[in-house]
Amino acid sequence: MANPFKLDLLIVDDEESTRVLLFQIFQARGINVRCAADGFEALYRIQEAAPDVLLSDLNMPGMTGFELLSVVRRLYPQIHVIATSGAYSGVAVPTGIAADGFHEKATGMARLFGLIFAAYEDKSHSMASRTATPLWVDLEQSHPLGERHVLINCNRCLRPFRESVTEVHSRIRETACVYCRASVSYALAFAVKPRDDGRSENSHLCGA
């Protein structure tokens, strides 16, 4: 069936049987569908191409739907989000969940279809273009292990992690998030440069 709205849907659920069933149902309606097994994979799919609508389970291992929807709301506010769960009842979005709609599992597909198509029709803007820029982070001068570290917040999953630093310079570095393995570019915003007399002085470096 043709997709009259050219609607792109991303389904996130850790249960394979649920993903397959929903994929088949929505695809039969002519909707462009992609699937992800957890929050980390969902962020990767979003980075590939942002969907119009995100349908996400809340209770998942790894990155839960609660955390995923919070990240999506901050990074991709143009995506219309529908949360789904069997742990909550009713039609209202549960308190504290960053979603535009809620579907209680095992309550039929009619209302879910309505939520998804209404979400697409209400979409008022598309994804703004983004230019990738490095994170500028501060060098941690002291650490229990006697090593220099930086604290990095991943661009994709927003989780913080520490990275060991062996060389102090302002050139852009590449690393991988320890949680979702996304590539992160960063540079030292506060570098320690040696003085001629052997002592060290602090030099603040600004990003271009």
C-alpha positions as CSV (number, residue, x, y, z in Angstrom):
1,M,0.0,0.0,0.0
2,A,1.3,3.5,-0.8
3,N,2.2,5.8,2.0
4,P,-0.1,8.8,1.4
5,F,1.6,10.9,4.1
6,K,5.2,9.7,3.4
7,L,5.3,9.0,7.2
8,D,8.5,7.7,8.7
9,L,8.0,5.7,12.0
10,L,10.6,4.3,14.3
11,I,9.5,1.5,16.7
12,V,11.6,0.8,19.8
13,D,10.9,-2.3,21.8
14,D,13.1,-4.9,23.4
15,E,10.7,-7.7,22.6
16,E,11.4,-9.1,19.1
17,S,7.9,-10.5,18.6
18,T,6.4,-7.1,19.3
19,R,8.8,-5.3,17.0
20,V,8.1,-7.8,14.2
21,L,4.3,-7.7,14.6
22,L,4.1,-3.9,14.7
23,F,6.5,-3.6,11.8
24,Q,4.3,-5.9,9.7
25,I,1.1,-4.0,10.7
26,F,2.4,-0.5,9.9
27,Q,4.2,-1.6,6.8
28,A,1.0,-3.1,5.5
29,R,-0.6,0.4,5.9
30,G,2.0,1.9,3.7
31,I,4.1,3.5,6.5
32,N,7.9,3.6,6.3
33,V,9.0,1.7,9.4
34,R,12.3,1.1,11.1
35,C,12.9,-0.8,14.4
36,A,15.3,-0.7,17.3
37,A,15.8,-3.1,20.2
38,D,16.8,-0.5,22.8
39,G,17.4,3.1,23.4
40,F,21.0,3.1,22.2
41,E,20.1,1.5,18.9
42,A,17.2,4.0,18.6
43,L,19.6,6.9,18.9
44,Y,21.8,5.4,16.2
45,R,18.7,5.1,13.9
46,I,17.7,8.7,14.6
47,Q,21.1,9.9,13.8
48,E,20.9,8.1,10.5
49,A,17.6,9.8,9.7
50,A,15.2,11.4,12.1
51,P,11.7,9.8,11.9
52,D,8.5,11.8,11.9
53,V,7.1,9.7,14.8
54,L,8.9,7.7,17.5
55,L,6.9,4.9,19.2
56,S,8.8,3.6,22.2
57,D,8.3,1.1,24.9
58,L,9.3,2.4,28.4
59,N,10.6,-0.7,30.2
60,M,13.8,-1.9,28.3
61,P,17.3,-3.0,29.4
62,G,20.3,-0.9,28.8
63,M,18.8,2.5,28.0
64,T,15.2,2.5,29.1
65,G,12.4,4.3,27.2
66,F,12.3,6.8,30.1
67,E,15.9,7.9,29.4
68,L,15.6,7.6,25.6
69,L,12.5,9.9,25.4
70,S,14.3,12.5,27.7
71,V,17.3,12.5,25.4
72,V,15.1,12.7,22.2
73,R,13.1,15.7,23.7
74,R,16.3,17.6,24.3
75,L,18.2,16.7,21.1
76,Y,15.4,16.2,18.6
77,P,12.4,18.2,19.8
78,Q,10.8,18.1,16.3
79,I,10.2,14.3,16.6
80,H,6.7,13.5,17.8
81,V,6.9,10.9,20.5
82,I,4.4,8.2,21.6
83,A,5.2,6.2,24.6
84,T,3.8,2.7,25.0
85,S,3.8,0.3,28.0
86,G,1.8,-2.4,29.8
87,A,2.8,-1.1,33.2
88,Y,0.6,2.0,32.9
89,S,-3.1,2.2,32.1
90,G,-5.3,4.9,30.6
91,V,-4.7,7.3,27.7
92,A,-2.9,10.1,29.5
93,V,0.9,10.4,29.3
94,P,2.3,9.2,32.6
95,T,3.7,11.9,34.8
96,G,7.4,12.8,34.1
97,I,7.6,11.0,30.7
98,A,8.7,13.2,27.8
99,A,6.1,12.1,25.3
100,D,3.3,13.7,23.2
101,G,1.0,10.7,23.5
102,F,0.6,7.4,25.3
103,H,-0.7,4.0,24.2
104,E,-1.4,1.2,26.7
105,K,-0.2,-2.1,25.3
106,A,-2.8,-4.8,24.5
107,T,-5.6,-2.3,24.1
108,G,-6.1,-2.6,20.3
109,M,-4.5,-0.8,17.3
110,A,-7.3,1.6,16.4
111,R,-6.3,4.3,18.8
112,L,-2.6,3.8,18.2
113,F,-3.1,4.4,14.5
114,G,-5.1,7.5,15.3
115,L,-2.3,8.8,17.6
116,I,0.4,8.2,14.9
117,F,-1.5,9.8,12.0
118,A,-2.6,12.7,14.1
119,A,1.0,13.2,15.2
120,Y,2.2,13.4,11.6
121,E,-0.6,15.8,10.5
122,D,0.2,18.1,13.4
123,K,3.9,18.2,12.6
124,S,4.7,21.9,12.0
125,H,8.4,21.9,11.3
126,S,11.2,19.6,10.0
127,M,14.6,18.8,11.4
128,A,16.9,21.8,11.4
129,S,20.3,21.3,9.9
130,R,23.1,20.7,12.4
131,T,26.8,21.2,12.1
132,A,28.9,18.8,14.1
133,T,31.2,20.6,16.5
134,P,33.6,19.3,19.1
135,L,32.9,19.4,22.8
136,W,35.2,21.7,24.7
137,V,36.0,20.1,28.0
138,D,38.2,20.9,31.1
139,L,41.2,18.8,32.1
140,E,40.8,17.3,35.6
141,Q,44.1,18.0,37.3
142,S,43.8,15.4,40.1
143,H,42.5,11.9,40.2
144,P,42.8,9.1,42.7
145,L,44.8,7.0,40.2
146,G,47.2,9.8,39.5
147,E,46.1,10.2,35.9
148,R,44.7,13.2,34.0
149,H,41.1,12.7,32.8
150,V,38.4,14.6,31.1
151,L,34.7,14.2,31.8
152,I,32.7,14.0,28.5
153,N,29.0,14.0,27.9
154,C,28.2,11.9,24.8
155,N,26.4,13.8,22.0
156,R,24.1,10.9,21.3
157,C,23.1,9.3,24.6
158,L,24.1,12.3,26.8
159,R,25.7,10.0,29.4
160,P,28.9,11.3,31.0
161,F,32.1,9.2,31.0
162,R,35.7,9.8,31.8
163,E,38.5,9.6,29.3
164,S,42.2,9.3,30.2
165,V,44.5,12.0,28.8
166,T,48.2,11.4,28.2
167,E,49.0,14.4,26.0
168,V,47.9,17.9,26.8
169,H,47.1,20.0,23.7
170,S,44.2,21.7,22.1
171,R,43.9,19.6,18.9
172,I,40.6,17.9,18.3
173,R,40.5,14.3,19.5
174,E,38.2,11.4,18.7
175,T,36.9,8.8,21.2
176,A,34.0,6.4,21.5
177,C,31.3,6.6,24.2
178,V,31.7,3.8,26.6
179,Y,27.9,3.2,26.6
180,C,26.6,3.6,23.1
181,R,29.9,3.6,21.2
182,A,29.0,6.8,19.4
183,S,32.0,8.7,18.0
184,V,32.7,11.9,20.1
185,S,35.0,14.7,19.0
186,Y,36.4,16.9,21.8
187,A,39.3,19.3,22.6
188,L,40.8,20.5,25.8
189,A,39.3,23.9,26.8
190,F,41.8,24.2,29.6
191,A,45.3,23.0,28.8
192,V,48.3,22.9,31.1
193,K,51.4,24.1,29.2
194,P,55.0,23.8,30.6
195,R,57.0,27.0,31.2
196,D,60.6,27.4,30.3
197,D,61.7,27.2,33.9
198,G,60.2,23.8,34.3
199,R,57.1,25.0,36.2
200,S,53.7,25.0,34.6
201,E,51.2,27.6,33.9
202,N,47.5,27.4,33.0
203,S,46.4,28.6,29.6
204,H,42.7,28.8,28.7
205,L,42.0,27.8,25.1
206,C,38.8,28.9,23.3
207,G,37.0,27.0,20.6
208,A,36.8,28.5,17.2
